[in-house]
Amino acid sequence: MKNFSFSITIVLLFVSCKQDTLIKHLETGLVSYDRARPVNEKLMDGITLEKFAIIKTNEESYSLVFMINNNVVKEEVEKYNVALEAILNEDNILLRDYKAAHNKKGFNFKPNLKIVGNYGYLISEIQTKIKRFESLDIWLFLLDNEVYKSAGGNRIQIKNLGL
């Protein structure tokens, strides 16, 4: 029983340290995270993707972190959905959680604006065995009665992302 209690304590400490690391990077505007990518491109009028980062939080868990302009209007950004389309190489296609005839993997989420210090973020948690994205396309879209509707914004592409 002592070993079980010790193991639980170690796991909780590890998870807590990973969360503390994530929060530390968010508080500094991702300046201290050497794998953050500067983007500085407009997704929509009033919404600019300033930086993007993938931060490992557990063995196959990652936080996709989108640092957006800090003067964004919460209601404006949260009315959209975020679409991500990853292009995979042959090795990573095999790590996908489904079989398909194409080399893509999609990750969509409904954003919630999170303010940490002076910085605004959209953060999505994903579970995947995939280790690399050849490229990642990011765009915003609307849902009208649960049906995709283009919002007319820009599609941003980031290349060569390791997880």
Phi and psi in radians as a Rosetta constraint file:
Dihedral C 1 N 2 CA 2 C 2 CIRCULARHARMONIC -1.088 0.35
Dihedral N 2 CA 2 C 2 N 3 CIRCULARHARMONIC -0.715 0.35
Dihedral C 2 N 3 CA 3 C 3 CIRCULARHARMONIC -1.104 0.35
Dihedral N 3 CA 3 C 3 N 4 CIRCULARHARMONIC -0.693 0.35
Dihedral C 3 N 4 CA 4 C 4 CIRCULARHARMONIC -1.101 0.35
Dihedral N 4 CA 4 C 4 N 5 CIRCULARHARMONIC -0.808 0.35
Dihedral C 4 N 5 CA 5 C 5 CIRCULARHARMONIC -1.091 0.35
Dihedral N 5 CA 5 C 5 N 6 CIRCULARHARMONIC -0.718 0.35
Dihedral C 5 N 6 CA 6 C 6 CIRCULARHARMONIC -1.115 0.35
Dihedral N 6 CA 6 C 6 N 7 CIRCULARHARMONIC -0.740 0.35
Dihedral C 6 N 7 CA 7 C 7 CIRCULARHARMONIC -1.095 0.35
Dihedral N 7 CA 7 C 7 N 8 CIRCULARHARMONIC -0.757 0.35
Dihedral C 7 N 8 CA 8 C 8 CIRCULARHARMONIC -1.074 0.35
Dihedral N 8 CA 8 C 8 N 9 CIRCULARHARMONIC -0.756 0.35
Dihedral C 8 N 9 CA 9 C 9 CIRCULARHARMONIC -1.060 0.35
Dihedral N 9 CA 9 C 9 N 10 CIRCULARHARMONIC -0.771 0.35
Dihedral C 9 N 10 CA 10 C 10 CIRCULARHARMONIC -1.116 0.35
Dihedral N 10 CA 10 C 10 N 11 CIRCULARHARMONIC -0.760 0.35
Dihedral C 10 N 11 CA 11 C 11 CIRCULARHARMONIC -1.092 0.35
Dihedral N 11 CA 11 C 11 N 12 CIRCULARHARMONIC -0.806 0.35
Dihedral C 11 N 12 CA 12 C 12 CIRCULARHARMONIC -1.094 0.35
Dihedral N 12 CA 12 C 12 N 13 CIRCULARHARMONIC -0.691 0.35
Dihedral C 12 N 13 CA 13 C 13 CIRCULARHARMONIC -1.114 0.35
Dihedral N 13 CA 13 C 13 N 14 CIRCULARHARMONIC -0.739 0.35
Dihedral C 13 N 14 CA 14 C 14 CIRCULARHARMONIC -1.103 0.35
Dihedral N 14 CA 14 C 14 N 15 CIRCULARHARMONIC -0.830 0.35
Dihedral C 14 N 15 CA 15 C 15 CIRCULARHARMONIC -1.091 0.35
Dihedral N 15 CA 15 C 15 N 16 CIRCULARHARMONIC -0.727 0.35
Dihedral C 15 N 16 CA 16 C 16 CIRCULARHARMONIC -1.080 0.35
Dihedral N 16 CA 16 C 16 N 17 CIRCULARHARMONIC -0.716 0.35
Dihedral C 16 N 17 CA 17 C 17 CIRCULARHARMONIC -1.130 0.35
Dihedral N 17 CA 17 C 17 N 18 CIRCULARHARMONIC -0.710 0.35
Dihedral C 17 N 18 CA 18 C 18 CIRCULARHARMONIC -1.101 0.35
Dihedral N 18 CA 18 C 18 N 19 CIRCULARHARMONIC -0.751 0.35
Dihedral C 18 N 19 CA 19 C 19 CIRCULARHARMONIC -1.141 0.35
Dihedral N 19 CA 19 C 19 N 20 CIRCULARHARMONIC -0.715 0.35
Dihedral C 19 N 20 CA 20 C 20 CIRCULARHARMONIC -1.070 0.35
Dihedral N 20 CA 20 C 20 N 21 CIRCULARHARMONIC -0.682 0.35
Dihedral C 20 N 21 CA 21 C 21 CIRCULARHARMONIC -1.113 0.35
Dihedral N 21 CA 21 C 21 N 22 CIRCULARHARMONIC -0.777 0.35
Dihedral C 21 N 22 CA 22 C 22 CIRCULARHARMONIC -1.040 0.35
Dihedral N 22 CA 22 C 22 N 23 CIRCULARHARMONIC -0.842 0.35
Dihedral C 22 N 23 CA 23 C 23 CIRCULARHARMONIC -1.091 0.35
Dihedral N 23 CA 23 C 23 N 24 CIRCULARHARMONIC -0.695 0.35
Dihedral C 23 N 24 CA 24 C 24 CIRCULARHARMONIC -1.037 0.35
Dihedral N 24 CA 24 C 24 N 25 CIRCULARHARMONIC -0.767 0.35
Dihedral C 24 N 25 CA 25 C 25 CIRCULARHARMONIC -1.163 0.35
Dihedral N 25 CA 25 C 25 N 26 CIRCULARHARMONIC -0.661 0.35
Dihedral C 25 N 26 CA 26 C 26 CIRCULARHARMONIC -1.158 0.35
Dihedral N 26 CA 26 C 26 N 27 CIRCULARHARMONIC -0.696 0.35
Dihedral C 26 N 27 CA 27 C 27 CIRCULARHARMONIC -1.107 0.35
Dihedral N 27 CA 27 C 27 N 28 CIRCULARHARMONIC -0.475 0.35
Dihedral C 27 N 28 CA 28 C 28 CIRCULARHARMONIC -1.701 0.35
Dihedral N 28 CA 28 C 28 N 29 CIRCULARHARMONIC 0.153 0.35
Dihedral C 28 N 29 CA 29 C 29 CIRCULARHARMONIC 1.188 0.35
Dihedral N 29 CA 29 C 29 N 30 CIRCULARHARMONIC 0.534 0.35
Dihedral C 29 N 30 CA 30 C 30 CIRCULARHARMONIC 1.133 0.35
Dihedral N 30 CA 30 C 30 N 31 CIRCULARHARMONIC 0.196 0.35
Dihedral C 30 N 31 CA 31 C 31 CIRCULARHARMONIC -1.080 0.35
Dihedral N 31 CA 31 C 31 N 32 CIRCULARHARMONIC -0.666 0.35
Dihedral C 31 N 32 CA 32 C 32 CIRCULARHARMONIC -1.483 0.35
Dihedral N 32 CA 32 C 32 N 33 CIRCULARHARMONIC -0.011 0.35
Dihedral C 32 N 33 CA 33 C 33 CIRCULARHARMONIC -1.760 0.35
Dihedral N 33 CA 33 C 33 N 34 CIRCULARHARMONIC 1.883 0.35
Dihedral C 33 N 34 CA 34 C 34 CIRCULARHARMONIC -1.228 0.35
Dihedral N 34 CA 34 C 34 N 35 CIRCULARHARMONIC -0.178 0.35
Dihedral C 34 N 35 CA 35 C 35 CIRCULARHARMONIC -1.753 0.35
Dihedral N 35 CA 35 C 35 N 36 CIRCULARHARMONIC 0.101 0.35
Dihedral C 35 N 36 CA 36 C 36 CIRCULARHARMONIC -1.236 0.35
Dihedral N 36 CA 36 C 36 N 37 CIRCULARHARMONIC 2.446 0.35
Dihedral C 36 N 37 CA 37 C 37 CIRCULARHARMONIC -1.853 0.35
Dihedral N 37 CA 37 C 37 N 38 CIRCULARHARMONIC 2.179 0.35
Dihedral C 37 N 38 CA 38 C 38 CIRCULARHARMONIC -1.226 0.35
Dihedral N 38 CA 38 C 38 N 39 CIRCULARHARMONIC 2.384 0.35
Dihedral C 38 N 39 CA 39 C 39 CIRCULARHARMONIC -2.130 0.35
Dihedral N 39 CA 39 C 39 N 40 CIRCULARHARMONIC -1.032 0.35
Dihedral C 39 N 40 CA 40 C 40 CIRCULARHARMONIC 0.890 0.35
Dihedral N 40 CA 40 C 40 N 41 CIRCULARHARMONIC 0.907 0.35
Dihedral C 40 N 41 CA 41 C 41 CIRCULARHARMONIC -2.247 0.35
Dihedral N 41 CA 41 C 41 N 42 CIRCULARHARMONIC 2.568 0.35
Dihedral C 41 N 42 CA 42 C 42 CIRCULARHARMONIC -1.401 0.35
Dihedral N 42 CA 42 C 42 N 43 CIRCULARHARMONIC 2.202 0.35
Dihedral C 42 N 43 CA 43 C 43 CIRCULARHARMONIC -1.477 0.35
Dihedral N 43 CA 43 C 43 N 44 CIRCULARHARMONIC -0.748 0.35
Dihedral C 43 N 44 CA 44 C 44 CIRCULARHARMONIC -2.616 0.35
Dihedral N 44 CA 44 C 44 N 45 CIRCULARHARMONIC 2.913 0.35
Dihedral C 44 N 45 CA 45 C 45 CIRCULARHARMONIC -1.007 0.35
Dihedral N 45 CA 45 C 45 N 46 CIRCULARHARMONIC 2.179 0.35
Dihedral C 45 N 46 CA 46 C 46 CIRCULARHARMONIC 1.513 0.35
Dihedral N 46 CA 46 C 46 N 47 CIRCULARHARMONIC -0.054 0.35
Dihedral C 46 N 47 CA 47 C 47 CIRCULARHARMONIC -2.279 0.35
Dihedral N 47 CA 47 C 47 N 48 CIRCULARHARMONIC 1.923 0.35
Dihedral C 47 N 48 CA 48 C 48 CIRCULARHARMONIC -2.033 0.35
Dihedral N 48 CA 48 C 48 N 49 CIRCULARHARMONIC 2.289 0.35
Dihedral C 48 N 49 CA 49 C 49 CIRCULARHARMONIC -1.479 0.35
Dihedral N 49 CA 49 C 49 N 50 CIRCULARHARMONIC 1.887 0.35
Dihedral C 49 N 50 CA 50 C 50 CIRCULARHARMONIC -1.476 0.35
Dihedral N 50 CA 50 C 50 N 51 CIRCULARHARMONIC -0.774 0.35
Dihedral C 50 N 51 CA 51 C 51 CIRCULARHARMONIC -2.521 0.35
Dihedral N 51 CA 51 C 51 N 52 CIRCULARHARMONIC 2.757 0.35
Dihedral C 51 N 52 CA 52 C 52 CIRCULARHARMONIC -2.372 0.35
Dihedral N 52 CA 52 C 52 N 53 CIRCULARHARMONIC 2.449 0.35
Dihedral C 52 N 53 CA 53 C 53 CIRCULARHARMONIC -2.571 0.35
Dihedral N 53 CA 53 C 53 N 54 CIRCULARHARMONIC 2.620 0.35
Dihedral C 53 N 54 CA 54 C 54 CIRCULARHARMONIC -2.022 0.35
Dihedral N 54 CA 54 C 54 N 55 CIRCULARHARMONIC 2.071 0.35
Dihedral C 54 N 55 CA 55 C 55 CIRCULARHARMONIC -2.038 0.35
Dihedral N 55 CA 55 C 55 N 56 CIRCULARHARMONIC 2.130 0.35
Dihedral C 55 N 56 CA 56 C 56 CIRCULARHARMONIC -1.252 0.35
Dihedral N 56 CA 56 C 56 N 57 CIRCULARHARMONIC 2.249 0.35
Dihedral C 56 N 57 CA 57 C 57 CIRCULARHARMONIC -1.970 0.35
Dihedral N 57 CA 57 C 57 N 58 CIRCULARHARMONIC -0.346 0.35
Dihedral C 57 N 58 CA 58 C 58 CIRCULARHARMONIC -2.765 0.35
Dihedral N 58 CA 58 C 58 N 59 CIRCULARHARMONIC -3.024 0.35
Dihedral C 58 N 59 CA 59 C 59 CIRCULARHARMONIC -0.912 0.35
Dihedral N 59 CA 59 C 59 N 60 CIRCULARHARMONIC -0.892 0.35
Dihedral C 59 N 60 CA 60 C 60 CIRCULARHARMONIC -2.192 0.35
Dihedral N 60 CA 60 C 60 N 61 CIRCULARHARMONIC 0.509 0.35
Dihedral C 60 N 61 CA 61 C 61 CIRCULARHARMONIC -2.081 0.35
Dihedral N 61 CA 61 C 61 N 62 CIRCULARHARMONIC 2.408 0.35
Dihedral C 61 N 62 CA 62 C 62 CIRCULARHARMONIC -2.426 0.35
Dihedral N 62 CA 62 C 62 N 63 CIRCULARHARMONIC 2.592 0.35
Dihedral C 62 N 63 CA 63 C 63 CIRCULARHARMONIC -1.784 0.35
Dihedral N 63 CA 63 C 63 N 64 CIRCULARHARMONIC 2.128 0.35
Dihedral C 63 N 64 CA 64 C 64 CIRCULARHARMONIC -1.579 0.35
Dihedral N 64 CA 64 C 64 N 65 CIRCULARHARMONIC 2.038 0.35
Dihedral C 64 N 65 CA 65 C 65 CIRCULARHARMONIC -1.977 0.35
Dihedral N 65 CA 65 C 65 N 66 CIRCULARHARMONIC 2.111 0.35
Dihedral C 65 N 66 CA 66 C 66 CIRCULARHARMONIC -1.969 0.35
Dihedral N 66 CA 66 C 66 N 67 CIRCULARHARMONIC 1.852 0.35
Dihedral C 66 N 67 CA 67 C 67 CIRCULARHARMONIC -1.502 0.35
Dihedral N 67 CA 67 C 67 N 68 CIRCULARHARMONIC 2.082 0.35
Dihedral C 67 N 68 CA 68 C 68 CIRCULARHARMONIC -1.962 0.35
Dihedral N 68 CA 68 C 68 N 69 CIRCULARHARMONIC 2.966 0.35
Dihedral C 68 N 69 CA 69 C 69 CIRCULARHARMONIC -0.992 0.35
Dihedral N 69 CA 69 C 69 N 70 CIRCULARHARMONIC 2.414 0.35
Dihedral C 69 N 70 CA 70 C 70 CIRCULARHARMONIC -1.330 0.35
Dihedral N 70 CA 70 C 70 N 71 CIRCULARHARMONIC -0.126 0.35
Dihedral C 70 N 71 CA 71 C 71 CIRCULARHARMONIC -1.765 0.35
Dihedral N 71 CA 71 C 71 N 72 CIRCULARHARMONIC 0.289 0.35
Dihedral C 71 N 72 CA 72 C 72 CIRCULARHARMONIC -1.181 0.35
Dihedral N 72 CA 72 C 72 N 73 CIRCULARHARMONIC 2.568 0.35
Dihedral C 72 N 73 CA 73 C 73 CIRCULARHARMONIC -1.533 0.35
Dihedral N 73 CA 73 C 73 N 74 CIRCULARHARMONIC 2.126 0.35
Dihedral C 73 N 74 CA 74 C 74 CIRCULARHARMONIC -0.898 0.35
Dihedral N 74 CA 74 C 74 N 75 CIRCULARHARMONIC -0.878 0.35
Dihedral C 74 N 75 CA 75 C 75 CIRCULARHARMONIC -1.107 0.35
Dihedral N 75 CA 75 C 75 N 76 CIRCULARHARMONIC -0.545 0.35
Dihedral C 75 N 76 CA 76 C 76 CIRCULARHARMONIC -1.204 0.35
Dihedral N 76 CA 76 C 76 N 77 CIRCULARHARMONIC -0.852 0.35
Dihedral C 76 N 77 CA 77 C 77 CIRCULARHARMONIC -1.272 0.35
Dihedral N 77 CA 77 C 77 N 78 CIRCULARHARMONIC -0.590 0.35
Dihedral C 77 N 78 CA 78 C 78 CIRCULARHARMONIC -1.387 0.35
Dihedral N 78 CA 78 C 78 N 79 CIRCULARHARMONIC -0.106 0.35
Dihedral C 78 N 79 CA 79 C 79 CIRCULARHARMONIC -1.385 0.35
Dihedral N 79 CA 79 C 79 N 80 CIRCULARHARMONIC -0.270 0.35
Dihedral C 79 N 80 CA 80 C 80 CIRCULARHARMONIC -1.663 0.35
Dihedral N 80 CA 80 C 80 N 81 CIRCULARHARMONIC 2.958 0.35
Dihedral C 80 N 81 CA 81 C 81 CIRCULARHARMONIC -1.948 0.35
Dihedral N 81 CA 81 C 81 N 82 CIRCULARHARMONIC 2.676 0.35
Dihedral C 81 N 82 CA 82 C 82 CIRCULARHARMONIC -1.825 0.35
Dihedral N 82 CA 82 C 82 N 83 CIRCULARHARMONIC 2.245 0.35
Dihedral C 82 N 83 CA 83 C 83 CIRCULARHARMONIC -1.908 0.35
Dihedral N 83 CA 83 C 83 N 84 CIRCULARHARMONIC 2.381 0.35
Dihedral C 83 N 84 CA 84 C 84 CIRCULARHARMONIC -2.263 0.35
Dihedral N 84 CA 84 C 84 N 85 CIRCULARHARMONIC 2.272 0.35
Dihedral C 84 N 85 CA 85 C 85 CIRCULARHARMONIC -2.220 0.35
Dihedral N 85 CA 85 C 85 N 86 CIRCULARHARMONIC 1.966 0.35
Dihedral C 85 N 86 CA 86 C 86 CIRCULARHARMONIC -1.668 0.35
Dihedral N 86 CA 86 C 86 N 87 CIRCULARHARMONIC 2.410 0.35
Dihedral C 86 N 87 CA 87 C 87 CIRCULARHARMONIC -1.736 0.35
Dihedral N 87 CA 87 C 87 N 88 CIRCULARHARMONIC 2.265 0.35
Dihedral C 87 N 88 CA 88 C 88 CIRCULARHARMONIC -1.973 0.35
Dihedral N 88 CA 88 C 88 N 89 CIRCULARHARMONIC 2.606 0.35
Dihedral C 88 N 89 CA 89 C 89 CIRCULARHARMONIC -1.456 0.35
Dihedral N 89 CA 89 C 89 N 90 CIRCULARHARMONIC 3.064 0.35
Dihedral C 89 N 90 CA 90 C 90 CIRCULARHARMONIC -1.028 0.35
Dihedral N 90 CA 90 C 90 N 91 CIRCULARHARMONIC -0.715 0.35
Dihedral C 90 N 91 CA 91 C 91 CIRCULARHARMONIC -1.095 0.35
Dihedral N 91 CA 91 C 91 N 92 CIRCULARHARMONIC -0.716 0.35
Dihedral C 91 N 92 CA 92 C 92 CIRCULARHARMONIC -1.416 0.35
Dihedral N 92 CA 92 C 92 N 93 CIRCULARHARMONIC -0.374 0.35
Dihedral C 92 N 93 CA 93 C 93 CIRCULARHARMONIC -1.038 0.35
Dihedral N 93 CA 93 C 93 N 94 CIRCULARHARMONIC -0.671 0.35
Dihedral C 93 N 94 CA 94 C 94 CIRCULARHARMONIC -1.199 0.35
Dihedral N 94 CA 94 C 94 N 95 CIRCULARHARMONIC -0.356 0.35
Dihedral C 94 N 95 CA 95 C 95 CIRCULARHARMONIC -1.573 0.35
Dihedral N 95 CA 95 C 95 N 96 CIRCULARHARMONIC -0.115 0.35
Dihedral C 95 N 96 CA 96 C 96 CIRCULARHARMONIC -1.091 0.35
Dihedral N 96 CA 96 C 96 N 97 CIRCULARHARMONIC 2.691 0.35
Dihedral C 96 N 97 CA 97 C 97 CIRCULARHARMONIC -1.506 0.35
Dihedral N 97 CA 97 C 97 N 98 CIRCULARHARMONIC 0.251 0.35
Dihedral C 97 N 98 CA 98 C 98 CIRCULARHARMONIC -2.739 0.35
Dihedral N 98 CA 98 C 98 N 99 CIRCULARHARMONIC 2.858 0.35
Dihedral C 98 N 99 CA 99 C 99 CIRCULARHARMONIC -1.805 0.35
Dihedral N 99 CA 99 C 99 N 100 CIRCULARHARMONIC 2.423 0.35
Dihedral C 99 N 100 CA 100 C 100 CIRCULARHARMONIC -2.717 0.35
Dihedral N 100 CA 100 C 100 N 101 CIRCULARHARMONIC 2.830 0.35
Dihedral C 100 N 101 CA 101 C 101 CIRCULARHARMONIC -1.455 0.35
Dihedral N 101 CA 101 C 101 N 102 CIRCULARHARMONIC 0.021 0.35
Dihedral C 101 N 102 CA 102 C 102 CIRCULARHARMONIC -2.005 0.35
Dihedral N 102 CA 102 C 102 N 103 CIRCULARHARMONIC 3.073 0.35
Dihedral C 102 N 103 CA 103 C 103 CIRCULARHARMONIC -1.916 0.35
Dihedral N 103 CA 103 C 103 N 104 CIRCULARHARMONIC 0.599 0.35
Dihedral C 103 N 104 CA 104 C 104 CIRCULARHARMONIC -2.046 0.35
Dihedral N 104 CA 104 C 104 N 105 CIRCULARHARMONIC 2.760 0.35
Dihedral C 104 N 105 CA 105 C 105 CIRCULARHARMONIC -2.483 0.35
Dihedral N 105 CA 105 C 105 N 106 CIRCULARHARMONIC 2.213 0.35
Dihedral C 105 N 106 CA 106 C 106 CIRCULARHARMONIC -1.794 0.35
Dihedral N 106 CA 106 C 106 N 107 CIRCULARHARMONIC 2.534 0.35
Dihedral C 106 N 107 CA 107 C 107 CIRCULARHARMONIC -2.373 0.35
Dihedral N 107 CA 107 C 107 N 108 CIRCULARHARMONIC 1.969 0.35
Dihedral C 107 N 108 CA 108 C 108 CIRCULARHARMONIC -2.043 0.35
Dihedral N 108 CA 108 C 108 N 109 CIRCULARHARMONIC 2.597 0.35
Dihedral C 108 N 109 CA 109 C 109 CIRCULARHARMONIC -2.702 0.35
Dihedral N 109 CA 109 C 109 N 110 CIRCULARHARMONIC 2.733 0.35
Dihedral C 109 N 110 CA 110 C 110 CIRCULARHARMONIC -1.579 0.35
Dihedral N 110 CA 110 C 110 N 111 CIRCULARHARMONIC 2.049 0.35
Dihedral C 110 N 111 CA 111 C 111 CIRCULARHARMONIC -1.370 0.35
Dihedral N 111 CA 111 C 111 N 112 CIRCULARHARMONIC 2.595 0.35
Dihedral C 111 N 112 CA 112 C 112 CIRCULARHARMONIC -2.178 0.35
Dihedral N 112 CA 112 C 112 N 113 CIRCULARHARMONIC 2.124 0.35
Dihedral C 112 N 113 CA 113 C 113 CIRCULARHARMONIC -1.187 0.35
Dihedral N 113 CA 113 C 113 N 114 CIRCULARHARMONIC 2.213 0.35
Dihedral C 113 N 114 CA 114 C 114 CIRCULARHARMONIC -2.051 0.35
Dihedral N 114 CA 114 C 114 N 115 CIRCULARHARMONIC 2.168 0.35
Dihedral C 114 N 115 CA 115 C 115 CIRCULARHARMONIC -1.778 0.35
Dihedral N 115 CA 115 C 115 N 116 CIRCULARHARMONIC 2.177 0.35
Dihedral C 115 N 116 CA 116 C 116 CIRCULARHARMONIC -2.234 0.35
Dihedral N 116 CA 116 C 116 N 117 CIRCULARHARMONIC 1.991 0.35
Dihedral C 116 N 117 CA 117 C 117 CIRCULARHARMONIC 1.102 0.35
Dihedral N 117 CA 117 C 117 N 118 CIRCULARHARMONIC -2.188 0.35
Dihedral C 117 N 118 CA 118 C 118 CIRCULARHARMONIC -1.750 0.35
Dihedral N 118 CA 118 C 118 N 119 CIRCULARHARMONIC 0.286 0.35
Dihedral C 118 N 119 CA 119 C 119 CIRCULARHARMONIC -2.108 0.35
Dihedral N 119 CA 119 C 119 N 120 CIRCULARHARMONIC 2.510 0.35
Dihedral C 119 N 120 CA 120 C 120 CIRCULARHARMONIC -1.853 0.35
Dihedral N 120 CA 120 C 120 N 121 CIRCULARHARMONIC 2.378 0.35
Dihedral C 120 N 121 CA 121 C 121 CIRCULARHARMONIC -2.356 0.35
Dihedral N 121 CA 121 C 121 N 122 CIRCULARHARMONIC 2.619 0.35
Dihedral C 121 N 122 CA 122 C 122 CIRCULARHARMONIC -2.009 0.35
Dihedral N 122 CA 122 C 122 N 123 CIRCULARHARMONIC 2.214 0.35
Dihedral C 122 N 123 CA 123 C 123 CIRCULARHARMONIC -2.254 0.35
Dihedral N 123 CA 123 C 123 N 124 CIRCULARHARMONIC 2.303 0.35
Dihedral C 123 N 124 CA 124 C 124 CIRCULARHARMONIC -2.171 0.35
Dihedral N 124 CA 124 C 124 N 125 CIRCULARHARMONIC 2.357 0.35
Dihedral C 124 N 125 CA 125 C 125 CIRCULARHARMONIC -1.672 0.35
Dihedral N 125 CA 125 C 125 N 126 CIRCULARHARMONIC 2.281 0.35
Dihedral C 125 N 126 CA 126 C 126 CIRCULARHARMONIC -2.223 0.35
Dihedral N 126 CA 126 C 126 N 127 CIRCULARHARMONIC 2.695 0.35
Dihedral C 126 N 127 CA 127 C 127 CIRCULARHARMONIC -2.034 0.35
Dihedral N 127 CA 127 C 127 N 128 CIRCULARHARMONIC 2.165 0.35
Dihedral C 127 N 128 CA 128 C 128 CIRCULARHARMONIC -2.801 0.35
Dihedral N 128 CA 128 C 128 N 129 CIRCULARHARMONIC 2.663 0.35
Dihedral C 128 N 129 CA 129 C 129 CIRCULARHARMONIC -1.631 0.35
Dihedral N 129 CA 129 C 129 N 130 CIRCULARHARMONIC -0.161 0.35
Dihedral C 129 N 130 CA 130 C 130 CIRCULARHARMONIC -1.071 0.35
Dihedral N 130 CA 130 C 130 N 131 CIRCULARHARMONIC 2.446 0.35
Dihedral C 130 N 131 CA 131 C 131 CIRCULARHARMONIC -1.952 0.35
Dihedral N 131 CA 131 C 131 N 132 CIRCULARHARMONIC -0.211 0.35
Dihedral C 131 N 132 CA 132 C 132 CIRCULARHARMONIC -2.742 0.35
Dihedral N 132 CA 132 C 132 N 133 CIRCULARHARMONIC 2.448 0.35
Dihedral C 132 N 133 CA 133 C 133 CIRCULARHARMONIC -1.920 0.35
Dihedral N 133 CA 133 C 133 N 134 CIRCULARHARMONIC 2.181 0.35
Dihedral C 133 N 134 CA 134 C 134 CIRCULARHARMONIC -1.126 0.35
Dihedral N 134 CA 134 C 134 N 135 CIRCULARHARMONIC -0.696 0.35
Dihedral C 134 N 135 CA 135 C 135 CIRCULARHARMONIC -2.702 0.35
Dihedral N 135 CA 135 C 135 N 136 CIRCULARHARMONIC 2.782 0.35
Dihedral C 135 N 136 CA 136 C 136 CIRCULARHARMONIC -2.371 0.35
Dihedral N 136 CA 136 C 136 N 137 CIRCULARHARMONIC 2.069 0.35
Dihedral C 136 N 137 CA 137 C 137 CIRCULARHARMONIC -1.654 0.35
Dihedral N 137 CA 137 C 137 N 138 CIRCULARHARMONIC 2.392 0.35
Dihedral C 137 N 138 CA 138 C 138 CIRCULARHARMONIC -2.237 0.35
Dihedral N 138 CA 138 C 138 N 139 CIRCULARHARMONIC 2.292 0.35
Dihedral C 138 N 139 CA 139 C 139 CIRCULARHARMONIC -2.702 0.35
Dihedral N 139 CA 139 C 139 N 140 CIRCULARHARMONIC 2.901 0.35
Dihedral C 139 N 140 CA 140 C 140 CIRCULARHARMONIC -1.849 0.35
Dihedral N 140 CA 140 C 140 N 141 CIRCULARHARMONIC 2.549 0.35
Dihedral C 140 N 141 CA 141 C 141 CIRCULARHARMONIC -2.537 0.35
Dihedral N 141 CA 141 C 141 N 142 CIRCULARHARMONIC 2.898 0.35
Dihedral C 141 N 142 CA 142 C 142 CIRCULARHARMONIC -1.916 0.35
Dihedral N 142 CA 142 C 142 N 143 CIRCULARHARMONIC 2.702 0.35
Dihedral C 142 N 143 CA 143 C 143 CIRCULARHARMONIC -1.979 0.35
Dihedral N 143 CA 143 C 143 N 144 CIRCULARHARMONIC 2.225 0.35
Dihedral C 143 N 144 CA 144 C 144 CIRCULARHARMONIC -2.049 0.35
Dihedral N 144 CA 144 C 144 N 145 CIRCULARHARMONIC 1.874 0.35
Dihedral C 144 N 145 CA 145 C 145 CIRCULARHARMONIC 0.949 0.35
Dihedral N 145 CA 145 C 145 N 146 CIRCULARHARMONIC 0.804 0.35
Dihedral C 145 N 146 CA 146 C 146 CIRCULARHARMONIC 1.134 0.35
Dihedral N 146 CA 146 C 146 N 147 CIRCULARHARMONIC 0.329 0.35
Dihedral C 146 N 147 CA 147 C 147 CIRCULARHARMONIC -2.003 0.35
Dihedral N 147 CA 147 C 147 N 148 CIRCULARHARMONIC 2.327 0.35
Dihedral C 147 N 148 CA 148 C 148 CIRCULARHARMONIC -0.986 0.35
Dihedral N 148 CA 148 C 148 N 149 CIRCULARHARMONIC 2.370 0.35
Dihedral C 148 N 149 CA 149 C 149 CIRCULARHARMONIC -2.433 0.35
Dihedral N 149 CA 149 C 149 N 150 CIRCULARHARMONIC 2.167 0.35
Dihedral C 149 N 150 CA 150 C 150 CIRCULARHARMONIC -1.074 0.35
Dihedral N 150 CA 150 C 150 N 151 CIRCULARHARMONIC 2.424 0.35
Dihedral C 150 N 151 CA 151 C 151 CIRCULARHARMONIC -1.721 0.35
Dihedral N 151 CA 151 C 151 N 152 CIRCULARHARMONIC -0.071 0.35
Dihedral C 151 N 152 CA 152 C 152 CIRCULARHARMONIC 1.375 0.35
Dihedral N 152 CA 152 C 152 N 153 CIRCULARHARMONIC 0.282 0.35
Dihedral C 152 N 153 CA 153 C 153 CIRCULARHARMONIC -1.541 0.35
Dihedral N 153 CA 153 C 153 N 154 CIRCULARHARMONIC -2.964 0.35
Dihedral C 153 N 154 CA 154 C 154 CIRCULARHARMONIC -1.586 0.35
Dihedral N 154 CA 154 C 154 N 155 CIRCULARHARMONIC 2.601 0.35
Dihedral C 154 N 155 CA 155 C 155 CIRCULARHARMONIC -1.821 0.35
Dihedral N 155 CA 155 C 155 N 156 CIRCULARHARMONIC 2.121 0.35
Dihedral C 155 N 156 CA 156 C 156 CIRCULARHARMONIC -1.828 0.35
Dihedral N 156 CA 156 C 156 N 157 CIRCULARHARMONIC 2.380 0.35
Dihedral C 156 N 157 CA 157 C 157 CIRCULARHARMONIC -2.056 0.35
Dihedral N 157 CA 157 C 157 N 158 CIRCULARHARMONIC 2.287 0.35
Dihedral C 157 N 158 CA 158 C 158 CIRCULARHARMONIC -2.071 0.35
Dihedral N 158 CA 158 C 158 N 159 CIRCULARHARMONIC 2.306 0.35
Dihedral C 158 N 159 CA 159 C 159 CIRCULARHARMONIC -1.864 0.35
Dihedral N 159 CA 159 C 159 N 160 CIRCULARHARMONIC 2.725 0.35
Dihedral C 159 N 160 CA 160 C 160 CIRCULARHARMONIC 0.953 0.35
Dihedral N 160 CA 160 C 160 N 161 CIRCULARHARMONIC 1.233 0.35
Dihedral C 160 N 161 CA 161 C 161 CIRCULARHARMONIC -1.924 0.35
Dihedral N 161 CA 161 C 161 N 162 CIRCULARHARMONIC 2.088 0.35
Dihedral C 161 N 162 CA 162 C 162 CIRCULARHARMONIC -1.615 0.35
Dihedral N 162 CA 162 C 162 N 163 CIRCULARHARMONIC 2.542 0.35
